[in-house]
Amino acid sequence: MSAAPLLWLLCAGGALAWAPFVREDLRPKVSERRGKTPGKIAALPGGRTRYRWYGEEGAPVAICIHGLTTPAYVWDTVAPKLADMGYHVLTYDLWGRGWSDRPAGAQEAGFFTTQLSQLMAAEGIDGPVTLFGYSMGAAVATAYAAEYPGQIEKLVLVAPAGMGGFPTGMTRWMRDAGWTGRWLFHWLHPGMHRRAARRAVAEGVPDQVAKRQAGEALWRGFTPAVLASLRGILRDPQELEHRRVAKAGVPMLTIWAAEDRAVPLEGMGVISRWNRASVQKQVAGAGHWLPLSHPDELVRAFRTWLWEDGEI
């Protein structure tokens, strides 16, 4: 019997095994994207970070952290509204997203809190600040507030991850399935991401923004970064961090999307158990894309909280 068929079979299997990783390596680098970067690039010790300021220098600082897959442009409508309220607003791309670098390795909470600490130091921000976090950004904001409560004036979580229950289905299986899950994630996630971006238009996301979101999967390092976060900061509930925030007495507002299909509303009860002093509000009719689909309602919920607290 000829060994040729077996050899061809082995070669085909090897090609199939490495195909998604080769495809990833052939994607364009984010450095090729920086010719028309909105904002500035900070050369931080851990990697270059794209950031942008809104509002007047010297005003109280608000920092907005985006989520798992949508870079800082998720705040492009909200940030100017916060600036109109009198804040000096900083948005930035997390490592692995947008115009920021794509460091390899695990993306645990410390990965992201280090980036924020380095950016604040580079920009001369010594706190306290009002910290906004959306989706995974809420988990980053919570981790930072738990570690550095003295740096936080207020903590605002929007459609927050970190309470458990995310992700679900096939994505959860791929997260937990070791090398096999990594292989399948590299095969499937780019297409899943683009389809999710197209569906976002039906939830009120502007068409041009949805197209930008779909395009994120075309850049090298994006898909590995998403998986690293799913296996890192998003793997376990943040009960300890939330209890530390509560113990430190950091004022906290959580804004939920009433029609959220990504982050279950059961998290409201979880937050109440972990932090009884927290205030929670819902935006009716909003899905998970809340900052893009309902920016006015988001800012109104924040303003109402300040008014109820006697600050405006």
C-alpha positions as a Python dict, from the first residue, in 0.01 Angstrom:
ca = {
    (1, 'M'): (0, 0, 0),
    (2, 'S'): (132, 339, -98),
    (3, 'A'): (209, 585, 179),
    (4, 'A'): (108, 877, -42),
    (5, 'P'): (-261, 890, 66),
    (6, 'L'): (-162, 884, 432),
    (7, 'L'): (96, 1156, 371),
    (8, 'W'): (-159, 1371, 192),
    (9, 'L'): (-405, 1315, 475),
    (10, 'L'): (-149, 1423, 733),
    (11, 'C'): (-61, 1732, 531),
    (12, 'A'): (-426, 1824, 489),
    (13, 'G'): (-488, 1778, 860),
    (14, 'G'): (-190, 1994, 946),
    (15, 'A'): (-303, 2265, 708),
    (16, 'L'): (-651, 2260, 856),
    (17, 'A'): (-514, 2276, 1209),
    (18, 'W'): (-299, 2582, 1140),
    (19, 'A'): (-522, 2760, 887),
    (20, 'P'): (-705, 2994, 1129),
    (21, 'F'): (-380, 3099, 1296),
    (22, 'V'): (-210, 3160, 960),
    (23, 'R'): (-510, 3368, 854),
    (24, 'E'): (-474, 3569, 1174),
    (25, 'D'): (-103, 3630, 1109),
    (26, 'L'): (-182, 3752, 757),
    (27, 'R'): (-422, 4022, 877),
    (28, 'P'): (-296, 4383, 859),
    (29, 'K'): (-123, 4524, 1166),
    (30, 'V'): (-292, 4798, 1365),
    (31, 'S'): (11, 5020, 1302),
    (32, 'E'): (-106, 5036, 939),
    (33, 'R'): (-431, 5187, 1064),
    (34, 'R'): (-285, 5485, 1248),
    (35, 'G'): (-248, 5728, 960),
    (36, 'K'): (-578, 5897, 1043),
    (37, 'T'): (-606, 5824, 1413),
    (38, 'P'): (-867, 6037, 1593),
    (39, 'G'): (-698, 6155, 1910),
    (40, 'K'): (-341, 6084, 2017),
    (41, 'I'): (-115, 5786, 2081),
    (42, 'A'): (50, 5744, 2422),
    (43, 'A'): (368, 5533, 2423),
    (44, 'L'): (300, 5355, 2752),
    (45, 'P'): (541, 5098, 2902),
    (46, 'G'): (293, 4819, 2830),
    (47, 'G'): (208, 4926, 2476),
    (48, 'R'): (91, 5218, 2269),
    (49, 'T'): (-257, 5340, 2356),
    (50, 'R'): (-488, 5559, 2151),
    (51, 'Y'): (-675, 5818, 2362),
    (52, 'R'): (-889, 6128, 2317),
    (53, 'W'): (-998, 6416, 2539),
    (54, 'Y'): (-1330, 6604, 2531),
    (55, 'G'): (-1417, 6922, 2720),
    (56, 'E'): (-1214, 7184, 2901),
    (57, 'E'): (-884, 7111, 3068),
    (58, 'G'): (-898, 7168, 3443),
    (59, 'A'): (-1258, 7046, 3477),
    (60, 'P'): (-1338, 6736, 3687),
    (61, 'V'): (-1211, 6429, 3502),
    (62, 'A'): (-1435, 6148, 3378),
    (63, 'I'): (-1276, 5841, 3219),
    (64, 'C'): (-1484, 5613, 2995),
    (65, 'I'): (-1382, 5250, 2935),
    (66, 'H'): (-1531, 5057, 2644),
    (67, 'G'): (-1625, 4691, 2623),
    (68, 'L'): (-1507, 4357, 2488),
    (69, 'T'): (-1524, 4422, 2113),
    (70, 'T'): (-1627, 4785, 2049),
    (71, 'P'): (-1340, 5036, 2082),
    (72, 'A'): (-1362, 5382, 2237),
    (73, 'Y'): (-1587, 5517, 1963),
    (74, 'V'): (-1871, 5355, 2158),
    (75, 'W'): (-1846, 5675, 2370),
    (76, 'D'): (-1832, 5921, 2079),
    (77, 'T'): (-2184, 6051, 2144),
    (78, 'V'): (-2185, 6020, 2523),
    (79, 'A'): (-1847, 6187, 2585),
    (80, 'P'): (-1941, 6529, 2440),
    (81, 'K'): (-2259, 6525, 2647),
    (82, 'L'): (-2057, 6462, 2962),
    (83, 'A'): (-1825, 6745, 2858),
    (84, 'D'): (-2131, 6970, 2828),
    (85, 'M'): (-2207, 6881, 3191),
    (86, 'G'): (-1869, 7022, 3290),
    (87, 'Y'): (-1642, 6717, 3276),
    (88, 'H'): (-1302, 6679, 3109),
    (89, 'V'): (-1365, 6340, 2948),
    (90, 'L'): (-1099, 6085, 2853),
    (91, 'T'): (-1174, 5789, 2627),
    (92, 'Y'): (-917, 5533, 2513),
    (93, 'D'): (-882, 5204, 2330),
    (94, 'L'): (-806, 4904, 2546),
    (95, 'W'): (-505, 4701, 2438),
    (96, 'G'): (-612, 4459, 2169),
    (97, 'R'): (-878, 4692, 2028),
    (98, 'G'): (-912, 4996, 1808),
    (99, 'W'): (-588, 5185, 1741),
    (100, 'S'): (-405, 5054, 2050),
    (101, 'D'): (-131, 4789, 2049),
    (102, 'R'): (-205, 4416, 2065),
    (103, 'P'): (15, 4269, 2341),
    (104, 'A'): (7, 3891, 2353),
    (105, 'G'): (-79, 3689, 2661),
    (106, 'A'): (-347, 3670, 2926),
    (107, 'Q'): (-594, 3954, 2974),
    (108, 'E'): (-675, 3931, 3342),
    (109, 'A'): (-795, 4233, 3540),
    (110, 'G'): (-438, 4344, 3606),
    (111, 'F'): (-370, 4364, 3234),
    (112, 'F'): (-633, 4636, 3200),
    (113, 'T'): (-583, 4817, 3531),
    (114, 'T'): (-214, 4848, 3447),
    (115, 'Q'): (-300, 5015, 3117),
    (116, 'L'): (-534, 5259, 3290),
    (117, 'S'): (-280, 5339, 3560),
    (118, 'Q'): (-9, 5400, 3302),
    (119, 'L'): (-235, 5623, 3091),
    (120, 'M'): (-342, 5827, 3393),
    (121, 'A'): (21, 5873, 3494),
    (122, 'A'): (117, 5975, 3140),
    (123, 'E'): (-163, 6233, 3130),
    (124, 'G'): (-93, 6366, 3478),
    (125, 'I'): (-424, 6248, 3628),
    (126, 'D'): (-388, 6196, 4001),
    (127, 'G'): (-758, 6154, 4082),
    (128, 'P'): (-1013, 6134, 4206),
    (129, 'V'): (-1205, 6073, 3883),
    (130, 'T'): (-1553, 5966, 3779),
    (131, 'L'): (-1502, 5628, 3613),
    (132, 'F'): (-1748, 5497, 3353),
    (133, 'G'): (-1732, 5138, 3231),
    (134, 'Y'): (-1946, 4975, 2962),
    (135, 'S'): (-1990, 4596, 2936),
    (136, 'M'): (-1642, 4447, 2987),
    (137, 'G'): (-1526, 4801, 3059),
    (138, 'A'): (-1747, 4788, 3368),
    (139, 'A'): (-1545, 4488, 3487),
    (140, 'V'): (-1225, 4685, 3425),
    (141, 'A'): (-1364, 4989, 3608),
    (142, 'T'): (-1476, 4775, 3902),
    (143, 'A'): (-1135, 4607, 3927),
    (144, 'Y'): (-962, 4945, 3920),
    (145, 'A'): (-1197, 5095, 4181),
    (146, 'A'): (-1146, 4794, 4408),
    (147, 'E'): (-768, 4831, 4383),
    (148, 'Y'): (-752, 5211, 4399),
    (149, 'P'): (-1070, 5334, 4573),
    (150, 'G'): (-903, 5661, 4670),
    (151, 'Q'): (-869, 5746, 4301),
    (152, 'I'): (-1243, 5721, 4238),
    (153, 'E'): (-1496, 5999, 4293),
    (154, 'K'): (-1783, 5798, 4143),
    (155, 'L'): (-1820, 5466, 3965),
    (156, 'V'): (-2075, 5432, 3683),
    (157, 'L'): (-2132, 5089, 3529),
    (158, 'V'): (-2328, 5062, 3203),
    (159, 'A'): (-2476, 4727, 3090),
    (160, 'P'): (-2206, 4571, 3307),
    (161, 'A'): (-2029, 4240, 3273),
    (162, 'G'): (-1878, 4082, 3581),
    (163, 'M'): (-2185, 3931, 3746),
    (164, 'G'): (-2160, 3591, 3576),
    (165, 'G'): (-2385, 3448, 3306),
    (166, 'F'): (-2169, 3572, 3017),
    (167, 'P'): (-2091, 3438, 2766),
    (168, 'T'): (-2337, 3161, 2687),
    (169, 'G'): (-2377, 2889, 2427),
    (170, 'M'): (-2103, 2809, 2179),
    (171, 'T'): (-1889, 3105, 2286),
    (172, 'R'): (-1882, 2975, 2641),
    (173, 'W'): (-1787, 2628, 2519),
    (174, 'M'): (-1501, 2766, 2308),
    (175, 'R'): (-1381, 2971, 2603),
    (176, 'D'): (-1356, 2661, 2821),
    (177, 'A'): (-1230, 2406, 2565),
    (178, 'G'): (-855, 2467, 2575),
    (179, 'W'): (-662, 2444, 2247),
    (180, 'T'): (-964, 2302, 2062),
    (181, 'G'): (-1172, 2597, 2173),
    (182, 'R'): (-897, 2838, 2068),
    (183, 'W'): (-879, 2679, 1724),
    (184, 'L'): (-1255, 2690, 1675),
    (185, 'F'): (-1277, 3045, 1812),
    (186, 'H'): (-1024, 3164, 1554),
    (187, 'W'): (-1231, 2994, 1284),
    (188, 'L'): (-1574, 3114, 1391),
    (189, 'H'): (-1549, 3437, 1586),
    (190, 'P'): (-1465, 3679, 1303),
    (191, 'G'): (-1785, 3581, 1123),
    (192, 'M'): (-1987, 3579, 1445),
    (193, 'H'): (-1856, 3926, 1523),
    (194, 'R'): (-1950, 4066, 1181),
    (195, 'R'): (-2301, 3920, 1201),
    (196, 'A'): (-2351, 4067, 1549),
    (197, 'A'): (-2243, 4407, 1419),
    (198, 'R'): (-2495, 4389, 1135),
    (199, 'R'): (-2773, 4298, 1379),
    (200, 'A'): (-2684, 4599, 1594),
    (201, 'V'): (-2847, 4831, 1340),
    (202, 'A'): (-3185, 4684, 1437),
    (203, 'E'): (-3111, 4786, 1798),
    (204, 'G'): (-3057, 5151, 1708),
    (205, 'V'): (-2683, 5155, 1634),
    (206, 'P'): (-2601, 5395, 1345),
    (207, 'D'): (-2520, 5208, 1025),
    (208, 'Q'): (-2174, 5362, 986),
    (209, 'V'): (-2080, 5267, 1341),
    (210, 'A'): (-2201, 4910, 1284),
    (211, 'K'): (-1980, 4888, 975),
    (212, 'R'): (-1680, 5013, 1173),
    (213, 'Q'): (-1757, 4755, 1439),
    (214, 'A'): (-1776, 4475, 1183),
    (215, 'G'): (-1438, 4583, 1046),
    (216, 'E'): (-1259, 4537, 1378),
    (217, 'A'): (-1228, 4163, 1311),
    (218, 'L'): (-1015, 4235, 1002),
    (219, 'W'): (-719, 4357, 1209),
    (220, 'R'): (-447, 4135, 1348),
    (221, 'G'): (-470, 4064, 1719),
    (222, 'F'): (-838, 4145, 1766),
    (223, 'T'): (-972, 3788, 1776),
    (224, 'P'): (-697, 3661, 2012),
    (225, 'A'): (-760, 3961, 2239),
    (226, 'V'): (-1132, 3883, 2262),
    (227, 'L'): (-1062, 3521, 2356),
    (228, 'A'): (-794, 3625, 2606),
    (229, 'S'): (-1047, 3851, 2779),
    (230, 'L'): (-1316, 3583, 2782),
    (231, 'R'): (-1064, 3350, 2947),
    (232, 'G'): (-933, 3628, 3170),
    (233, 'I'): (-1122, 3916, 3326),
    (234, 'L'): (-1463, 3787, 3213),
    (235, 'R'): (-1428, 3428, 3332),
    (236, 'D'): (-1534, 3467, 3696),
    (237, 'P'): (-1789, 3686, 3876),
    (238, 'Q'): (-1641, 3991, 4048),
    (239, 'E'): (-1800, 3943, 4388),
    (240, 'L'): (-1482, 4018, 4581),
    (241, 'E'): (-1414, 4335, 4382),
    (242, 'H'): (-1769, 4464, 4425),
    (243, 'R'): (-1762, 4397, 4797),
    (244, 'R'): (-1433, 4586, 4823),
    (245, 'V'): (-1587, 4880, 4637),
    (246, 'A'): (-1885, 4873, 4873),
    (247, 'K'): (-1662, 4855, 5181),
    (248, 'A'): (-1460, 5153, 5057),
    (249, 'G'): (-1780, 5355, 5024),
    (250, 'V'): (-1729, 5443, 4657),
    (251, 'P'): (-2058, 5591, 4523),
    (252, 'M'): (-2177, 5359, 4247),
    (253, 'L'): (-2448, 5381, 3982),
    (254, 'T'): (-2539, 5091, 3755),
    (255, 'I'): (-2736, 5164, 3436),
    (256, 'W'): (-2901, 4859, 3281),
    (257, 'A'): (-3046, 4808, 2934),
    (258, 'A'): (-3398, 4673, 2981),
    (259, 'E'): (-3382, 4459, 2662),
    (260, 'D'): (-3022, 4342, 2701),
    (261, 'R'): (-2965, 3997, 2549),
    (262, 'A'): (-2593, 3981, 2627),
    (263, 'V'): (-2582, 4074, 2996),
    (264, 'P'): (-2882, 3930, 3184),
    (265, 'L'): (-3087, 4165, 3403),
    (266, 'E'): (-3057, 3910, 3682),
    (267, 'G'): (-2736, 4094, 3751),
    (268, 'M'): (-2940, 4366, 3921),
    (269, 'G'): (-3014, 4131, 4207),
    (270, 'V'): (-2652, 4019, 4220),
    (271, 'I'): (-2530, 4380, 4247),
    (272, 'S'): (-2783, 4445, 4523),
    (273, 'R'): (-2643, 4155, 4726),
    (274, 'W'): (-2282, 4259, 4676),
    (275, 'N'): (-2328, 4634, 4723),
    (276, 'R'): (-2645, 4740, 4904),
    (277, 'A'): (-2555, 5108, 4876),
    (278, 'S'): (-2540, 5101, 4496),
    (279, 'V'): (-2806, 5279, 4290),
    (280, 'Q'): (-2953, 5101, 3987),
    (281, 'K'): (-3148, 5241, 3693),
    (282, 'Q'): (-3291, 5093, 3374),
    (283, 'V'): (-3319, 5241, 3025),
    (284, 'A'): (-3644, 5120, 2872),
    (285, 'G'): (-3629, 4974, 2522),
    (286, 'A'): (-3249, 4962, 2513),
    (287, 'G'): (-3041, 4660, 2418),
    (288, 'H'): (-2678, 4593, 2500),
    (289, 'W'): (-2559, 4868, 2263),
    (290, 'L'): (-2691, 5125, 2510),
    (291, 'P'): (-2419, 5395, 2472),
    (292, 'L'): (-2469, 5396, 2094),
    (293, 'S'): (-2845, 5345, 2072),
    (294, 'H'): (-2963, 5549, 2374),
    (295, 'P'): (-2690, 5802, 2461),
    (296, 'D'): (-2935, 6070, 2576),
    (297, 'E'): (-3109, 5831, 2813),
    (298, 'L'): (-2777, 5710, 2951),
    (299, 'V'): (-2660, 6062, 3030),
    (300, 'R'): (-3002, 6150, 3170),
    (301, 'A'): (-2981, 5856, 3411),
    (302, 'F'): (-2640, 5978, 3527),
    (303, 'R'): (-2761, 6336, 3564),
    (304, 'T'): (-3069, 6221, 3759),
    (305, 'W'): (-2845, 6026, 3996),
    (306, 'L'): (-2635, 6336, 4060),
    (307, 'W'): (-2953, 6539, 4118),
    (308, 'E'): (-3094, 6279, 4357),
    (309, 'D'): (-2764, 6290, 4544),
    (310, 'G'): (-2790, 6667, 4573),
    (311, 'E'): (-2486, 6740, 4356),
    (312, 'I'): (-2660, 6940, 4082),
}
